[in-house]
Amino acid sequence: MPVRTYLGTAIAAFLTVWGSAGESSAATLLTTTPAENFSCGAAQITSTTGASYNALNIMIEGNDVTHVYTSGSKVTVTFKAVTKAADYIVWSIAGYRGGVWASGSISVPAGQTTANVSCTSTHAGYFAVSAKLRTSGATQPQTGSRPAGYATFGVLPNVADYVPQSSSSLDTRRFGMVGGSYEEPGTGLEPLNENLGTTWVLVERSMATTEPDYAGQYNPNTYPSDPSIKLGTLARFIDISGLPRWASTEPSTATKGTYPPKSFSAYQNYVALVGEESARLHREYIPNQHKNYYQVTMEPNPGPPPNGWAPIRRWLNYTKRPTRARIPPTPMRRSWGRPPPAFCHVSLG
């Protein structure tokens, strides 16, 4: 069966399960579309004299540091102009389809001028604020990968009628976001989950990462977690794919990640420690997750060893041995040796 057919079948099955899952309370379907609007007020201007060059900068502020704001909230667009002679700031705000939602021109004297324009929008989407000085042509400089000439922001849709509150059971929330870097302190990805409405985040506890040199490096009581996990609005999905070479039966670095552990009992002990950390975090910070989840995934790649089907056969041969370890269920996701780029990816909640 072609891959697309498999994917289509899987998506259909997911939607069937998601749509038919019994919930204690169903969302009320709206029969009408709420009116949407976008409006901006008059510019509030302050100026000082003295300037020897021409420049223009655009800054946007609202109720979220990610520049993705809630529906109907105040968005302040600030134009900072430096002009050697009197000029005009010509500006516009366009949506992602190109339609202009607001525009205007602001007269500025020679010197340094700050003009604040307050806007509100119940129309969700992506917006670009473009501006330039009419006479000198000065505009917003390029910032990172964003071209010169504009600054951007987003407005979230109001989905209160459709999405359960985060204070309700996290088990009723269906969507997550793959981001193994989430658990690294200071990544700032937690606001992104809020904006997207995702709840489940992928957390890495790979033995290759936590115990790269020897057994015992990982301490479940002191291993750092991102502070945002302590808010209780996100649920953890733990990936422990990957073995350090000292703990793997791999014969060389060329076969990294494609062989089982040297000691299944030692690996069982490690998995139990990750389970202890997960259970502790659930008790302390995530009381609204009431169930544990398990997943088994096969991710083989075609081709010759070591990255093709041979690792799968090796693993299955190992697991047929009577001495293999049995790992008890814990509130986490478990994976044995998913390599870059292929392996039998076994994940158990």
N, C-alpha and C positions, 0 to 999 in steps of 0.2 A: 504493500500500500504506500503511495507517495507520502512524503513528509507533510505536505500541505493537508492531505486528507486526515492524517493522524492528528494534526494540529486542530483542524476544524472539528473533528470528533471530540477532542479533549475540551475545546472551548464550549461546544454545545453541551457536553456533560456537565461542565462547571456551571454554566448558566442554569441548567435544569436543577442542579442541586441547590445552587444559591437562591434561585427563585422559589423553590418549594420548601426550603428549610422552615420548620415551624418556629415561630418566634412568639414570645409572650405578648408582644404588642406590635401591630403592623402600622407602618407609616400611612398617613392619610394622603391620598392622591389628590393633587390640585386639579381642578377642572378648568381653571382659567390661568392665563399667563400674567403675572404681576407687571404693572407698567414699569418701564425702565427709563431713566433719565440721566443726563450728564449736564452739569451746570458749573459755571465759574463766576466768581464775583469780580469786582473792579480791583485793579492793582493798587496795593498800598506801597508808596514810594518814599524812600529816604535817599538823600544825595549829599555828597561832600565835594568840594572843589579840588582841582589839581590832578592831572593825569598826563603822562608822556607817551602813552601807547594805547592801542585799542584791544580789547579782549571781552569775551562773554563766557560766562559759565552758567550752567543750569543745575539746580539741586532740587531734589524732591523729598519731602518728608510726610510721614503719615503714622498710622498706629502699629506699624510693624517694621522692624529693622531690615527685613528682606525686600522691602519695597513692593510687597504684595499685600494689599490692604483689604479690609472687610467692606462689604457692600454698604454704601451710604455713609461711610466715614469721611472725615475731612482729609483732603490731600492738599498740601501746600507746595506750590511750584515757585521756586525762588530764582529770579534772574539777577545775576551780578554782572553789571556792565562797567567797563573802564573805557572812557572815550576822551580823545583829545579835543573833539569838537562835538557840538550838539548832534544827536542822532536819534534813531527810533529802533526799539527792539520789536521786531516782527516775529510773532510766535503763533504756533498752532499745536493742537493735540489731536492726533489721529489714532484710530483703532487699528487692530491687526489686519482688517480688510481694506484699509486705506481711507475709509471715510473720516472726514474731519468733524470732531465733536465740539471743539471750541477753538477760537482764534482771536487775535487782536493785535494792536500795536501800542507801544508805550513810548511816549516822548521822554528822552533823557537828556539832561544838560551835559556840558563838558565836565568831566570829573569822574567820580565813582558813584554809581547808583545801584541800590538794591530795590528790586520790585518783587513783592510777594503777591501771588495770585492764589486764592483759595478755591478749591473745586470739590465737588462731591459727585459720586457716580453710583447708581444702582445697576448700571450696565456692566456685566462682568466681561473681563478680557484683558488683553495686552494693549498698552497705550504708549505712544512715542511722543515726547514733547520736543518739537523742533523750534529753533529760534536762531536769529542772526541779527546783527546790526545792519540796518538798511544801507547806509552809506559806506561804511568801512568794510562790510562783509564779514567781520569777526563773528565766530560761532563757537559752540561748545567743542573743545578739543577731543581727539580720540582718547578713549579710556579703555585700556586693556584691549580686548578683541572687538569692542563696540566702536563703529566708525564715528568720525566727527559729525557734528551737526545736531545731535539730539541726545536726550536722556529718556529712560524708560521706567514704567511701573506697571503693576497689575492690580486688578480688582477682582476679588473672589465672588463667586455666585453665592446667593443665600440658599443654603441647602438644609436649613433647620428642619424642614418638613420631611426630609428624606434620610438624613444621617443620624443615627442614635447619638446622644450625648456621650462624651468620653467618660462621664461618671457612671454610665450604665455598664453592663457587662461587656468587657472587651471581646468576649466570645461571639457577640452579635455583629462585630465589625469584621468585614471580609477581606480587606485589602491591606497589603503591606508594600514595602519598598526595599529592593535589594540595595544594600549599601554597607559592605563589610567594614568600611571606615567609620561607621556611625559611632562605634564604641570608643574611638580614639578621642580623648578629651579635647574640647575646644574646636570640634569640627563645625559646629553651628548647624548641623543637619536637622536637629529637632524642630526648628520652626518650619522647615520644608515639609515635614510630616503633617504639621498642623495645617499648612496651606493646602496640601493635597488631600487631606482627610484620611491619610493612611495611618494605620495603627501598628502593624507588625513590622518590626525592624530586624534585619539580619545582624547577628552578633557573632563575632569570630572568637572561638576559643580553641583554635588549632593548637595541637601539641607542638607543632613545628614553630609556632610563634611564642607560646607561653613557656616552653621548656626546650629551647634550641640547643642547649649544651649538655644538660644532664637532668635526671629525674629529681623532682623536688623543688624546681625553680618556681613552679606555679603554686600560689597559696590562695585558696578560694575565699579566705576571710579578708585578704588585703589587696587582691587584684583590683586595679582601678576600673570603675564604670563611669560613663559619661554622666554628669550631674542631671541631665535632662531625663534620664531613665527614672530618676527618683520622684518625678512629678506624678507618676502613676497613670499617665495617659497613653503610654506605649507598652506593647507586649513584645517580649523577646523571643526570637526564633534563632536558636544557637547552632552554628555550624562548627564542627570540630574536624573538618577535612584536613588531612595533611599530617605526616609524621616527620619528626627530625631524623636525620640519617642514623644517628646513634641508636635509635629505637626501631629502625626499619630493617627488613631483610634484603633490601635492595643491594645488588652487588656493586653498583657504581653510581656516580652522580647522573649519568645519562639515563638511568631508570628511576630517577627520583619520583616518589609518589605512586609508583606502580606496584609496590609489593606490600604485603601485610606486615604487622609488627613482629619483632623478635619474640616478644612475650605477650600473649593474649591476657594473661592475668595482670601483668603490669599495666597494660592498656585499660583493662577493666577498672583498675584502681584509679587511673587518671580520669576516666569518664565519670566515676562516682564522685570525684572531687568537683568536677564541673557541675554535676547534678546538685551537690551541696550548695555551691554558690548560687545556682539558679533558684533553688528552693528558698534560700535566705532572702534573696532579692524579691522574690514573689511575696514572701511573708511581710517584709518591711515596706515595700513600695508599690506592689502591683496586686492589691487585694481583689481587683475587679476582673482578673483573669481566673476563671473557675475550672478550666479544663486544660489538660495537656494534649499535645498534638504530635503525631508521628508521621514520618514520610520516608519512603524508600524510592530512590531515583537511580535509574541507569543512565549514565552519560558516556557511552563508549564512542570513540571516533573510529572511522574506517582507516585502514592502512596497516603497515607492518609493525612489529614490536619496535620500541617499547610502548608506543602510544596508541596502538590499535587494539584489536580484540584479544590479543595474547594476555594482557593484564587481567582481563575479565576471567579468562579460563584459569589463570594462576590463582586468582582469588577464590573462585568457586572450588577449585581443588583443595585449597587450604581449609575452607569452611566445611568440607566433608569429613575432615579429620575428627576423631572422637575427643581429642584433647582441646578443641577450640573452646574459648571462654564464652560463657553466657553472661550478657550484660543486662542487668535488671532495668526496668523502665525508670526513668527519672524525668523531671519536668524540664526537658531540654530537647534540642535537636542534635542527633548524633550522626556522624559521617565517618566512614573508614576510608582514608587514603584517597580522596579525589585528587588526582594530580593535575598539573598543567601538562597536557590538555585533556587527558581522558582516564577514566577508571570506573569501577563499579561504585557508584555514589550511594551509599546506604545512609539514610537519615532517619533517625527515630526521635520523636519529640521528647 
